[in-house]
């Protein structure tokens, strides 16, 4: 069974940066889809950015394109989310999620309405001046 543990959240000013980490254990992370989703009060769950660990292909929501970048380190069994130029509306609990790579495109897997098989416990990101 795949376990996912997020870290790196915190308080940052608008325009600042954070890097979130998702460390996977229990299974090798070579053929998975790993996605970052965020939850905030009063908002729908939003798929932020996702990656296929097999080839490194990515998908990002329009709201974060050009600001966030997802990457993988297979040797370390880790997926990162580099968040730059943070905005107050980026505030939320960020969850690392994942499932075994199948035939669904990232555009579907990375929607907040899609439920992946594995979830971390989340890390809180607060963007506030």
C-alpha positions in Angstrom: 0.0 0.0 0.0 1.2 3.5 -0.9 1.7 6.0 1.9 2.0 9.7 1.2 3.3 12.3 3.6 3.3 16.0 2.8 5.4 18.7 4.3 6.5 22.2 3.6 3.4 24.2 4.3 3.5 27.4 6.3 2.8 31.1 6.4 4.0 33.2 3.5 3.4 36.7 2.3 1.7 37.3 -1.1 4.3 37.1 -3.8 6.4 34.7 -1.8 7.3 31.1 -2.4 7.0 27.7 -0.8 8.0 24.2 -1.8 5.8 21.3 -0.8 7.1 17.8 -0.6 5.3 14.5 -0.9 7.3 11.5 0.2 5.9 8.2 -0.8 6.6 4.9 0.9 5.4 1.3 0.8 5.6 1.1 -3.0 8.0 2.3 -5.7 6.8 5.5 -7.2 7.7 4.7 -10.8 4.2 4.2 -12.4 1.9 6.5 -10.5 -0.1 9.6 -10.9 0.6 12.0 -8.0 -1.5 15.0 -7.6 -1.7 18.0 -5.4 -5.2 19.0 -4.4 -6.2 21.9 -2.1 -9.1 22.4 0.1 -10.2 25.8 1.5 -13.4 26.8 3.4 -16.2 27.8 1.1 -14.4 26.5 -2.0 -14.7 23.4 -4.0 -11.8 21.0 -3.8 -9.4 21.9 -6.5 -6.9 19.9 -8.3 -3.8 22.0 -8.5 -1.1 20.1 -10.3 -0.4 16.5 -11.1 2.4 14.4 -12.6 2.9 11.0 -14.1 5.9 9.6 -12.4 6.6 7.3 -15.3 7.5 10.0 -17.9 7.2 13.3 -15.9 4.3 14.7 -17.8 2.3 17.2 -15.9 -1.0 19.0 -15.7 -1.8 22.2 -13.8 -4.9 24.1 -13.2 -5.3 27.4 -14.9 -5.3 29.2 -11.6 -1.7 28.2 -11.0 -0.2 27.9 -14.4 3.0 29.9 -14.6 3.3 30.1 -10.9 3.4 26.5 -9.6 5.6 23.7 -10.9 5.4 20.0 -10.0 8.4 17.7 -10.3 9.5 14.2 -9.2 12.5 12.7 -7.7 12.2 8.9 -8.2 15.4 8.1 -6.3 14.0 9.8 -3.3 10.4 8.7 -3.9 9.3 12.3 -3.7 7.1 14.7 -5.6 7.6 18.4 -5.1 5.3 21.3 -5.7 7.2 24.6 -6.1 4.8 27.4 -5.5 5.9 30.9 -6.6 4.2 34.3 -6.6 1.7 33.0 -4.0 -1.6 34.8 -3.7 -4.1 34.9 -0.8 -6.5 32.7 -2.8 -3.8 30.0 -2.8 -4.5 29.5 0.9 -5.7 26.1 1.9 -4.8 22.6 3.0 -2.8 20.9 0.3 -3.1 17.2 -0.1 -0.8 14.8 -1.9 -2.8 12.2 -3.6 -2.0 9.3 -5.9 -3.0 6.2 -7.7 -1.5 3.6 -10.0 -1.0 4.8 -13.5 -3.9 3.8 -15.8 -5.5 5.1 -18.9 -7.2 8.2 -17.7 -5.6 11.5 -18.7 -4.2 13.9 -16.2 -6.8 16.4 -17.1 -9.4 14.1 -15.5 -7.3 12.7 -12.7 -6.3 16.2 -11.6 -9.8 17.5 -11.1 -10.8 18.1 -7.5 -13.9 16.0 -8.1 -11.9 12.9 -8.9 -11.0 10.8 -5.9 -7.6 9.2 -6.1 -6.9 6.0 -4.2 -4.3 7.3 -1.8 -4.2 10.5 0.3 -1.8 12.1 2.6 -3.0 14.0 5.7 -2.4 17.4 4.2 -0.2 20.4 4.9 -1.6 23.9 5.5 -0.5 26.8 3.3 -1.5 30.3 4.4 -0.8 33.3 2.2 -1.3 36.4 4.2 0.3 39.8 4.5 
